[in-house]
Amino acid sequence: MTKNIYCEALGCPKNDVDISHIQGTLLKLHHNIVSQPEMADTIIINTCSFIEAASKESIQRILELSEYKQTGHCQKLIVAGCLVERYSTDIQSALPEVDFFLGTGGLDHIQSAIEIDNQDDKLFTPSPKKAHTFRHQAPRLFPKDQKTAYIRIAEGCSLHCTYCIIPKLRGPYQSVPIEYILNDFNHCLNADIKEIILVAQDTASYGKDLQHSNMTLSRLLIQLAEKIESLNCKTRIRILYMNPQHIDDTLIQTIKRYTSICPYVDMPIQHACDDILKTMNRPYTKTDLYRLIEKMRSNIPNIALRTSLLVGFPGEKENQFQELIDFVQDIQFDHLGVFDYSDSDDLASHHIKDHVDDMEKEARHHELMTCQADISYQRQQRYVGQVLDVLTEELSDDDPPLREGRTVFQAPEIDGLTLIAGHKVEQGKIYPVRITQAMHYDLLGEIM
C-alpha cells in the first residue's frame, strides 16, 4: 500500500546523505515523498547525538513530530540514526510515542518498519557496518531545485579522540569503494548539481584502510576533477572534515591544480595547546599546525581556511585557553566554529580530572568568538572589488529580498553568505558577482 512519507534529518550533512538514500529507496518502493509533516501517513526522522545539545534537539523534534499523530494524518513515527544507537537500552521506554527505532546500521529495515504493523521487536540496532551496504544499494533522491549535494566517502572513525562518541555509534573507519563514489558523483552531475561536497568523519583518511589499494583522497579528487573537466561543466567540488595529520603535500598540490576543487580547507584542529591535544588523543602538535598552514597558504595564496575548536575540555587551564586565543589571532582563520565541551559518562574524557564549569565554558566560547569576529571582518575585506563566481540559492528575508548565494570560500550552513542586489537573479545558477561590501561574515555584491 502506497504511503505518504515525510523525512527529516538533524545534525551533520552525513545524516542528509542517509535521508536522501532513504527517500530514494521509498520512491523505488512506490511510496510518495511529501514536503510537510502534516501531509504524511508516516514520519521518519534521522537523529544526531554527537553532543548533549544535539541529543536534546533530537528528542525535542521527535516530540514535536509525534503531535501529528493527533493533529495530522500520521499513523507511524520512525526514529533512526545516532540517538537510537547511543541510547538503545533506554530509548523505547523514554519515547513511547515512537513506533520503530532504527540504529545507524538498521536503515535496511526501513521497508518493514514502514509497511509492517504490530511487530514485537521495534528496535533494530545491527552493526553500524551494515550502513555501508545499505548506501551502496539504495538510490538517492535530489529535490528538483537542489543544486548542492553531499557524497559520503567513508563511514565511521578509528581515531578514538577521548571526547568523541562517533566510533561507538558508527563503527571503525571504512572507505567507500571508489566505484560507488563515482556512481554517486555521476548521479549528481546528471541531476545538474552545481556543488558536490565530500564528507566523512575524516575525509583526508580516505583509502588508508583499503587493503591492496593505493587509493587516497588525492587520487579520488583527481578522478572527480578530470570528469568535470571532460564534461566542461561548472560543477565544483568542496571537501569538509580533513583532519590535519592526514593532509599531505600531494593533497595540497591536487587542490591547487584543479580549478573545479574549491580552494577551501575545513580542518577541525580542536585546540592548539600540546598538552590538551595529547589528552584529547589528537596526534599532532601546535608546531605541526603552524607548518601545515604555512605550507597551504604558500602553495595556494587564495585558500580559505576553516576550523572547529573545543573549549572547556577537562583540565583546560586559563593559560592553555589563552594559548589557543593567541594561536587563533596569529593564524587568522577565515571561518571558525566553537563548541563547548559536552560531557557524558560514556566518553573517555569523562574520567579526566578538573572539569571546567559551564559558566567558564560559556565565557571562553564568547571570548573566542569575539576574537574571531574581528579577524573575520578584516579577512573579508580582501574580497571587496573582486569578481567571484557565486552559486545562487534562496531569497533572503530582507525587504526587498536579496538573492542569497555562496562563493567557493563559503560552505553551506556553516559559513556566511553572499547577498546579491540589483538584477533579478535565478536560483541554482552560477553568476559572476562583483563584491561591493564585506561584513563580519557576509558579502554583498552585484551581478556583472
C-alpha angles and dihedrals in degrees: 000000000000115000133198104231131191118199128194133179127204129192127015130009090259087073090052088058091053091051093050089054091047091051092048090051092049092051089051087054088053097251122139123243112217127195100219129052093224088065095054134103088191129029123200122190123186108207141205129213102168091127134010093261090055091051091050091048090050093050093046092051092047090055092047092051092045089066089072087071085071102029102031141031096279115133099165134036118196122191120197140173140033099348090059092046094049099044102027095134094058106023100090094056092041094052110035088160089074121087100196137015123203121190123213090275095042102075092108086069090065094105095053091043089056102038106034121073130198097025114169094214110058097167122077115182109154120160113308087233088077090071086071091063095044094057093047091056102035121087120228131235122214118189112242095250096042113117099167122066137174125224117199108217098180142018129223130352137258100192099093098205106191095239096048132092097185098102089056093047100039105023128230123333112285121179114218109241110258094239090064092047091050090050090051091045093052089048089055092049091049089051089055093245109175099196123035115191121200114214138178135135085272114004093184090065091062113140097008091109096047111105119222091011134111092199116138135167088260093055090046092051091050091056092048095045093047090051089056091047092050090054092043090222129150097238115130132203125224126187123208133188104025111168109221097233090064099047105103137177093265092055092049091051091049092053089048094048102055123062090200090065111081112242088234129116122194104196117169103206096168094201144000103216111100094216092052092045090052092050089048088053091239107153102221140067136228089258090055089053093050091051094047095047092047089051093050094047094046091051098039107030094182095049119135116217124206126182141174123222134196119214129191095030110170110280095016106149125203092253090052091051089049088053088057092049091050091050093051091049090049098046098041100209116207093221129016136178126196128205127188113230108263115206129211132164091240092064124091089224090061089079095053114108128243104037116199115242120243096249091054091047090052092049092050091047091053094047092050094048091047089053091049093048090063091045093048093050091053094045091050093058092073090071095059109112094015123118109229132180108247126195105215123225136163130342116264126239091249122120105261092023121240124214111252120219145154135234123212086268094061123072118202119270096353102062134044128278138241110234116206121207132187120027123057103265125198123227121250100026134109115239133179105246128188110220110229102171138018123206129183094285109352134064128215122210149152133233113262 
